[in-house]
Amino acid sequence: MRVPQVSIALTLLLTGWLAGETKPQTCKPGPWGQIEYRTIYLEAPAWVIEHFPMPSTQPRWSFPDATPTSVRTILNRAGLAEPMIAGWLNDPRCRQEQEALTIYPSVEEIEALGSNARTIIYRELAKSSLNPFHKEPVIIPGSSVDEWLRGAKLEKSAVELIEKLTYLEGDTLMFSDYAVLLSHCDTDREARRLVKATTRARTMVASLKLNSGDDVESLSRYWTAGFHRKDILPLLESAAEQDGGEIDLAHLLPPLPRKLIYTYPTPDLELAGRSPNCHWTSLNFFNYAPQELYLDLKLAASHVLAEYSKAKDDPRFGDVLMFLDAAGNAHHSCVFIADDLVFTKNGENSAVPWVLARLDDVKQVYGRQPGSRIEVFRKRWETSS
């Protein structure tokens, strides 16, 4: 059965208002007008978590292309005691395979690791998809566990355990140890509740403030992408007639992102065999009906080359921000909205929603690689089909 997205959005927004900040913040002045926003946190709905396979409670570390000697070197660099290292490498379960050497630390041993040791070891584990929770760790927005989990209604002991298991990569706080976390659970229901809490995503609910003296022509040019989206003109003009009027920014988005924002991918969106990702989201921003071919990275790149140009000035509404690695490969994209606000879906995971986010939060996830940079691409309307 298809889950109604509007109901999901309303439920999540209500939950977010109760759990998030209530003090509004203001964007910097710009051609977008006066924007205020509040921070809320969304959790993946129960119907998403129910389809997630629960990870094992036995920790497992697979070091890619490793030998006992190279693993010992990594663990020595992390400051671990030799008896502990020898115990892992001599364990009958330790196995050397072509692609990795796998060891099995205990829950207690992992809990005893210091943050620095965790960072050194997990940086190596993140190099292999054999360690999915290290390769794609939970990124804790704002680097504050207390703020992130405020309103999640977890026991204090669970919050303290998650905080104990976090580690830093640069200035970014991360969490990977689901095996340890779930080993403390007594029931499947409790385990799923903890996993649900770790899906919390920070987002913004924003509004455009309008007054009778505002330059509606300039605002209209900005929010219609140069009058290519004339359907929202009546809304802007009507709000400006009321001194102190305001419009939820979600209503200024094109139809597809307006429908998707604050929601999670429903099964009908996965009929192409893959869940919508960041590039699908960015390149379909102005499309009324989504084009599934953008799930293919090669075809998405071809579309950017054919229908977008590199922007030579400041980003505008609807511009695509491409996160490129040192080799020039695009590993993320999002859409510029205003000031430091972007429309994004951070990954293909179905437990990740479409959100309005601060650009700094997206950089925490995708701008951590050395040599990473952002390039701005603007749609060429005159040559678009």
GIMO-V827199 format. One record per residue. N is the residue number from 1. RES is the residue in one letter. OMEGA is omega in whole degrees, -180 to 180 (none if undefined). Layout:
n=N res=RES omega=OMEGA
n=N res=RES omega=OMEGA
This chain:
n=1 res=M omega=179
n=2 res=R omega=179
n=3 res=V omega=-177
n=4 res=P omega=-176
n=5 res=Q omega=-179
n=6 res=V omega=179
n=7 res=S omega=178
n=8 res=I omega=-177
n=9 res=A omega=-179
n=10 res=L omega=179
n=11 res=T omega=-178
n=12 res=L omega=180
n=13 res=L omega=178
n=14 res=L omega=178
n=15 res=T omega=-178
n=16 res=G omega=-180
n=17 res=W omega=-179
n=18 res=L omega=-174
n=19 res=A omega=-171
n=20 res=G omega=178
n=21 res=E omega=175
n=22 res=T omega=-179
n=23 res=K omega=-179
n=24 res=P omega=174
n=25 res=Q omega=-174
n=26 res=T omega=174
n=27 res=C omega=174
n=28 res=K omega=177
n=29 res=P omega=179
n=30 res=G omega=-178
n=31 res=P omega=179
n=32 res=W omega=-179
n=33 res=G omega=-178
n=34 res=Q omega=-177
n=35 res=I omega=172
n=36 res=E omega=178
n=37 res=Y omega=175
n=38 res=R omega=-179
n=39 res=T omega=174
n=40 res=I omega=177
n=41 res=Y omega=178
n=42 res=L omega=172
n=43 res=E omega=176
n=44 res=A omega=-180
n=45 res=P omega=-176
n=46 res=A omega=-177
n=47 res=W omega=175
n=48 res=V omega=-178
n=49 res=I omega=-179
n=50 res=E omega=-179
n=51 res=H omega=178
n=52 res=F omega=173
n=53 res=P omega=-180
n=54 res=M omega=180
n=55 res=P omega=177
n=56 res=S omega=176
n=57 res=T omega=174
n=58 res=Q omega=179
n=59 res=P omega=178
n=60 res=R omega=178
n=61 res=W omega=177
n=62 res=S omega=-179
n=63 res=F omega=-174
n=64 res=P omega=176
n=65 res=D omega=-173
n=66 res=A omega=172
n=67 res=T omega=176
n=68 res=P omega=-180
n=69 res=T omega=-179
n=70 res=S omega=177
n=71 res=V omega=178
n=72 res=R omega=179
n=73 res=T omega=179
n=74 res=I omega=-177
n=75 res=L omega=174
n=76 res=N omega=179
n=77 res=R omega=179
n=78 res=A omega=176
n=79 res=G omega=-179
n=80 res=L omega=-177
n=81 res=A omega=-178
n=82 res=E omega=178
n=83 res=P omega=178
n=84 res=M omega=180
n=85 res=I omega=-179
n=86 res=A omega=178
n=87 res=G omega=179
n=88 res=W omega=-176
n=89 res=L omega=179
n=90 res=N omega=178
n=91 res=D omega=179
n=92 res=P omega=180
n=93 res=R omega=179
n=94 res=C omega=-178
n=95 res=R omega=178
n=96 res=Q omega=178
n=97 res=E omega=-175
n=98 res=Q omega=-175
n=99 res=E omega=-177
n=100 res=A omega=169
n=101 res=L omega=-174
n=102 res=T omega=176
n=103 res=I omega=-173
n=104 res=Y omega=175
n=105 res=P omega=178
n=106 res=S omega=176
n=107 res=V omega=-178
n=108 res=E omega=-180
n=109 res=E omega=179
n=110 res=I omega=178
n=111 res=E omega=-178
n=112 res=A omega=-179
n=113 res=L omega=172
n=114 res=G omega=-177
n=115 res=S omega=-179
n=116 res=N omega=178
n=117 res=A omega=180
n=118 res=R omega=-180
n=119 res=T omega=-178
n=120 res=I omega=-178
n=121 res=I omega=-174
n=122 res=Y omega=174
n=123 res=R omega=177
n=124 res=E omega=-179
n=125 res=L omega=-179
n=126 res=A omega=-179
n=127 res=K omega=-176
n=128 res=S omega=176
n=129 res=S omega=174
n=130 res=L omega=178
n=131 res=N omega=-171
n=132 res=P omega=-177
n=133 res=F omega=173
n=134 res=H omega=178
n=135 res=K omega=177
n=136 res=E omega=-178
n=137 res=P omega=171
n=138 res=V omega=176
n=139 res=I omega=-176
n=140 res=I omega=-175
n=141 res=P omega=179
n=142 res=G omega=179
n=143 res=S omega=178
n=144 res=S omega=179
n=145 res=V omega=-179
n=146 res=D omega=180
n=147 res=E omega=-178
n=148 res=W omega=-175
n=149 res=L omega=177
n=150 res=R omega=-178
n=151 res=G omega=180
n=152 res=A omega=177
n=153 res=K omega=176
n=154 res=L omega=173
n=155 res=E omega=-180
n=156 res=K omega=-179
n=157 res=S omega=179
n=158 res=A omega=178
n=159 res=V omega=-180
n=160 res=E omega=179
n=161 res=L omega=178
n=162 res=I omega=180
n=163 res=E omega=179
n=164 res=K omega=-175
n=165 res=L omega=180
n=166 res=T omega=178
n=167 res=Y omega=-176
n=168 res=L omega=168
n=169 res=E omega=-169
n=170 res=G omega=177
n=171 res=D omega=-175
n=172 res=T omega=179
n=173 res=L omega=-174
n=174 res=M omega=179
n=175 res=F omega=-180
n=176 res=S omega=-166
n=177 res=D omega=177
n=178 res=Y omega=-179
n=179 res=A omega=180
n=180 res=V omega=-178
n=181 res=L omega=-176
n=182 res=L omega=177
n=183 res=S omega=180
n=184 res=H omega=-178
n=185 res=C omega=178
n=186 res=D omega=-177
n=187 res=T omega=176
n=188 res=D omega=180
n=189 res=R omega=179
n=190 res=E omega=180
n=191 res=A omega=-179
n=192 res=R omega=177
n=193 res=R omega=179
n=194 res=L omega=178
n=195 res=V omega=179
n=196 res=K omega=-179
n=197 res=A omega=-178
n=198 res=T omega=175
n=199 res=T omega=-175
n=200 res=R omega=-179
n=201 res=A omega=179
n=202 res=R omega=178
n=203 res=T omega=-178
n=204 res=M omega=168
n=205 res=V omega=-170
n=206 res=A omega=177
n=207 res=S omega=176
n=208 res=L omega=179
n=209 res=K omega=180
n=210 res=L omega=176
n=211 res=N omega=-175
n=212 res=S omega=-179
n=213 res=G omega=-178
n=214 res=D omega=177
n=215 res=D omega=-175
n=216 res=V omega=179
n=217 res=E omega=-180
n=218 res=S omega=178
n=219 res=L omega=180
n=220 res=S omega=179
n=221 res=R omega=-179
n=222 res=Y omega=-172
n=223 res=W omega=175
n=224 res=T omega=-177
n=225 res=A omega=179
n=226 res=G omega=179
n=227 res=F omega=173
n=228 res=H omega=178
n=229 res=R omega=-173
n=230 res=K omega=-176
n=231 res=D omega=-178
n=232 res=I omega=-180
n=233 res=L omega=180
n=234 res=P omega=-180
n=235 res=L omega=179
n=236 res=L omega=-178
n=237 res=E omega=-180
n=238 res=S omega=-179
n=239 res=A omega=-179
n=240 res=A omega=179
n=241 res=E omega=-180
n=242 res=Q omega=180
n=243 res=D omega=-178
n=244 res=G omega=178
n=245 res=G omega=179
n=246 res=E omega=180
n=247 res=I omega=173
n=248 res=D omega=-177
n=249 res=L omega=178
n=250 res=A omega=-179
n=251 res=H omega=178
n=252 res=L omega=178
n=253 res=L omega=173
n=254 res=P omega=-173
n=255 res=P omega=-176
n=256 res=L omega=177
n=257 res=P omega=176
n=258 res=R omega=179
n=259 res=K omega=-172
n=260 res=L omega=-170
n=261 res=I omega=-179
n=262 res=Y omega=179
n=263 res=T omega=179
n=264 res=Y omega=-179
n=265 res=P omega=175
n=266 res=T omega=-175
n=267 res=P omega=-178
n=268 res=D omega=178
n=269 res=L omega=-178
n=270 res=E omega=-178
n=271 res=L omega=179
n=272 res=A omega=178
n=273 res=G omega=178
n=274 res=R omega=177
n=275 res=S omega=178
n=276 res=P omega=-179
n=277 res=N omega=-176
n=278 res=C omega=-177
n=279 res=H omega=174
n=280 res=W omega=-178
n=281 res=T omega=-176
n=282 res=S omega=-174
n=283 res=L omega=175
n=284 res=N omega=-172
n=285 res=F omega=-177
n=286 res=F omega=-179
n=287 res=N omega=177
n=288 res=Y omega=176
n=289 res=A omega=-176
n=290 res=P omega=175
n=291 res=Q omega=-175
n=292 res=E omega=-176
n=293 res=L omega=-180
n=294 res=Y omega=172
n=295 res=L omega=177
n=296 res=D omega=-174
n=297 res=L omega=-179
n=298 res=K omega=179
n=299 res=L omega=176
n=300 res=A omega=179
n=301 res=A omega=179
n=302 res=S omega=179
n=303 res=H omega=179
n=304 res=V omega=-179
n=305 res=L omega=-176
n=306 res=A omega=-170
n=307 res=E omega=179
n=308 res=Y omega=174
n=309 res=S omega=175
n=310 res=K omega=-180
n=311 res=A omega=-179
n=312 res=K omega=179
n=313 res=D omega=-178
n=314 res=D omega=180
n=315 res=P omega=177
n=316 res=R omega=178
n=317 res=F omega=177
n=318 res=G omega=177
n=319 res=D omega=179
n=320 res=V omega=176
n=321 res=L omega=-179
n=322 res=M omega=175
n=323 res=F omega=-177
n=324 res=L omega=176
n=325 res=D omega=-176
n=326 res=A omega=-179
n=327 res=A omega=180
n=328 res=G omega=179
n=329 res=N omega=-179
n=330 res=A omega=179
n=331 res=H omega=173
n=332 res=H omega=171
n=333 res=S omega=175
n=334 res=C omega=-174
n=335 res=V omega=179
n=336 res=F omega=178
n=337 res=I omega=179
n=338 res=A omega=177
n=339 res=D omega=178
n=340 res=D omega=-180
n=341 res=L omega=179
n=342 res=V omega=173
n=343 res=F omega=-171
n=344 res=T omega=165
n=345 res=K omega=-171
n=346 res=N omega=176
n=347 res=G omega=-178
n=348 res=E omega=-178
n=349 res=N omega=-179
n=350 res=S omega=176
n=351 res=A omega=179
n=352 res=V omega=-177
n=353 res=P omega=167
n=354 res=W omega=-175
n=355 res=V omega=164
n=356 res=L omega=-173
n=357 res=A omega=170
n=358 res=R omega=-179
n=359 res=L omega=179
n=360 res=D omega=178
n=361 res=D omega=179
n=362 res=V omega=177
n=363 res=K omega=177
n=364 res=Q omega=-177
n=365 res=V omega=-168
n=366 res=Y omega=-178
n=367 res=G omega=-175
n=368 res=R omega=-177
n=369 res=Q omega=175
n=370 res=P omega=180
n=371 res=G omega=179
n=372 res=S omega=179
n=373 res=R omega=179
n=374 res=I omega=173
n=375 res=E omega=-175
n=376 res=V omega=179
n=377 res=F omega=-177
n=378 res=R omega=-179
n=379 res=K omega=175
n=380 res=R omega=-173
n=381 res=W omega=-174
n=382 res=E omega=-180
n=383 res=T omega=-178
n=384 res=S omega=177
n=385 res=S omega=none
